Amino acid sequence: MPRTRRGDRTADAGRGFDGTDRRRKERTMALFKKRTEPKAGDWYYCLQHKTVEEGLQCPAKNRFGPYASRTEAEHAMDKVKERNEEWDAE
């Protein structure tokens, strides 16, 4: 069995049974995830613009949702404040 410079590790360490590099596969899988398509009537609260938006207009890191209605999305920050107060009280 061939050895590398690092002692006991074999040349095929980290490879799956099919010969692919498991570590590389694990690192890149998140990059190629299929984006979800918004459903009609999905509402989001944009943290960057502080507005309610229909559909996926801003990146996921900048929004809360999806919400079933516009009014529910408008009260997203109220719900966040309520939950924060509950967690702080614990």
C-alpha positions in Angstrom: 0.0 0.0 0.0 1.5 3.4 -1.0 2.4 5.8 1.8 2.5 9.6 1.8 5.0 11.8 3.5 2.8 12.0 6.6 3.5 8.5 7.8 0.6 6.1 8.1 -1.8 7.9 5.8 -2.3 6.1 2.5 -2.5 7.9 -0.8 -6.2 7.1 -1.0 -7.1 8.5 2.5 -10.3 10.5 2.4 -11.5 8.9 -0.8 -14.9 7.1 -1.0 -15.4 3.6 -2.3 -16.0 5.1 -5.8 -12.7 6.9 -5.8 -14.2 10.4 -5.3 -12.8 12.8 -2.7 -15.3 12.8 0.2 -13.9 16.0 1.7 -14.2 18.0 -1.5 -17.8 16.7 -2.0 -18.8 17.7 1.5 -17.3 21.2 1.0 -19.0 21.9 -2.4 -22.4 20.4 -1.8 -23.8 23.5 -0.1 -22.7 25.7 -3.1 -24.8 23.8 -5.5 -28.1 23.4 -3.6 -31.1 24.0 -5.7 -32.8 27.3 -4.9 -36.4 27.0 -3.8 -38.9 28.7 -6.0 -41.3 31.0 -4.2 -44.9 30.1 -4.1 -47.6 32.6 -5.1 -48.5 34.6 -2.1 -45.2 34.1 -0.1 -44.4 37.3 1.8 -41.1 38.2 3.4 -39.8 40.9 5.7 -36.6 42.4 4.4 -34.2 43.4 7.2 -32.0 45.5 4.9 -34.8 47.7 3.5 -37.2 47.3 6.5 -40.1 46.6 4.1 -42.4 43.7 3.2 -41.7 42.1 -0.1 -43.6 39.5 -2.2 -41.4 36.7 -3.5 -37.6 36.3 -3.3 -36.3 39.8 -4.0 -33.5 40.0 -1.4 -31.0 37.4 -0.3 -32.0 34.9 2.4 -29.6 36.4 4.9 -31.5 39.7 4.8 -35.1 38.4 5.2 -37.6 36.7 7.5 -40.3 34.5 6.1 -42.1 33.2 4.3 -45.3 34.4 5.7 -48.8 33.5 4.5 -50.1 37.1 4.3 -48.7 40.6 3.9 -50.0 41.7 7.4 -48.3 38.7 9.0 -45.0 39.8 7.4 -45.6 43.4 8.5 -45.7 42.3 12.1 -42.5 40.1 11.8 -40.4 42.5 13.9 -43.1 42.6 16.6 -42.9 38.8 16.8 -39.1 39.0 17.1 -39.3 41.5 19.9 -41.8 39.4 21.8 -39.7 36.3 21.5 -36.6 38.1 22.5 -38.3 39.4 25.6 -39.6 35.9 26.5 -36.1 34.4 26.1 -34.5 37.2 28.2 -37.1 36.6 30.9 -36.0 32.9 31.1 
